[in-house]
Amino acid sequence: MNIYVLMKRTFDTEERISISGGQISEDGAEFIINPYDEYAIEEAIQARDAHGGEVTVITIGNDESEKQLRTALAMGADKAVLINTEDDVENGDQFTTAKILAEYLKDKEVDLILAGNVAIDGGSGQVGPRVAEQLDIPYITTITKLDIDGDKVTVVRDVEGDSEVIETTLPLLVTAQQGLNEPRYPSLPGIMKAKKKPLDEIEIDDIDLDEDDVEAKTKTIEIFLPPKKEAGKVLEGELDDQVKELVKLLHTEAKVV
Ligand SMILES: Cc1cc2nc3c(=O)[nH]c(=O)nc-3n(C[C@H](O)[C@H](O)[C@H](O)COP(=O)(O)OP(=O)(O)OC[C@H]3O[C@@H](n4cnc5c(N)ncnc54)[C@H](O)[C@@H]3O)c2cc1C
């Protein structure tokens, strides 16, 4: 079975975001595999172990993305592909990302594609479904269980806390939701093996695309942080006085009554 995982390199969730020159600053930030993509990688490895075949992890990124790809290889993926867009594409959006991924995948023999439900930075949840649409294969989002039996696939998906069971067939794209599995940590032997596993680096002209083909369809006008939270006020004195003061403040400061 040919299994592909779409993996995004994202900011570490522990990072404090800062903005400089209208862009999110990457200076000194730590980067990780998008957490939902860890579920996708784990599920891909389990599906390969149960049904045979191989797992290829693909990312669109830059030279720095090799680190996260090596981590995926250390977890147990067989191959990695870095589509390095650093020199060719300056501003991209979900259209850009999906177009490049679909163009890469379109002439591969694909049985199963796993993506994250959402990237914790961009957060649009668009890339997986867009790739499936372009490849003209079915997709199911936010899955929490995946059973494959020959060509038949049974999936449980999370619908805002409820579960939906869907039957479909391969080839298929699914997006991983929290709870799908418990992603493994790379083991020391896994890390050693990963150094020798194939990691292909290509650029968009290797898949017959140029900058104009992947030009973003959207434009980010402004990026800003939420306003700083003011310190809370603690009222003191007799209870009656506190209540009067609270009502006054709700009227004059908070302007909610
Ligand atoms: C060449 C290029 C230039 C870019 N330039 C800018 C920029 O200037 N400013 C800016 O703010 N953003 C930029 N981006 C990022 C881009 O706008 C989005 O972050 C990206 O399209 C994914 O959307 P999302 O974060 O909403 O992901 P979602 O759709 O929420 O991600 C869902 C899933 O899709 C898959 N996926 C997402 N991104 C990738 C990826 N890169 N590689 C492999 N799989 C992926 C993962 O499985 C992920 O879990 C650029 C992206 C590219 C490819």
The ligand as an ORCA input file, in Angstrom:
! r2SCAN-3c Opt
* xyz 0 1
  C       5.629     28.584     -0.802
  C       4.828     29.056      0.362
  C       4.945     30.359      0.773
  C       4.214     30.792      1.871
  N       4.289     32.098      2.218
  C       3.561     32.555      3.247
  C       3.599     33.918      3.641
  O       4.282     34.729      3.002
  N       2.889     34.317      4.709
  C       2.135     33.422      5.388
  O       1.496     33.808      6.362
  N       2.040     32.131      5.043
  C       2.740     31.674      4.005
  N       2.673     30.341      3.655
  C       1.866     29.426      4.475
  C       0.501     29.235      3.895
  O      -0.229     30.418      3.764
  C      -0.333     28.305      4.781
  O       0.216     28.173      6.044
  C      -0.422     26.971      4.116
  O      -1.039     27.114      2.895
  C      -1.221     25.938      4.932
  O      -2.422     26.463      5.350
  P      -2.799     26.286      6.859
  O      -1.630     26.714      7.671
  O      -4.100     26.932      7.072
  O      -2.873     24.707      6.956
  P      -4.122     23.752      7.155
  O      -4.897     23.656      5.900
  O      -4.807     24.066      8.429
  O      -3.259     22.399      7.338
  C      -3.901     21.137      7.352
  C      -2.910     20.082      6.965
  O      -2.429     20.290      5.644
  C      -1.098     19.812      5.540
  N      -0.173     20.924      5.226
  C      -0.327     22.239      5.493
  N       0.758     22.940      5.080
  C       1.621     22.032      4.552
  C       2.917     22.112      3.989
  N       3.574     23.290      3.873
  N       3.512     20.982      3.535
  C       2.876     19.774      3.640
  N       1.643     19.632      4.190
  C       1.024     20.750      4.631
  C      -0.757     19.219      6.903
  O      -1.121     17.858      6.897
  C      -1.670     20.013      7.832
  O      -1.920     19.364      9.049
  C       3.376     29.879      2.578
  C       3.273     28.555      2.149
  C       3.980     28.143      1.043
  C       3.864     26.709      0.607
*
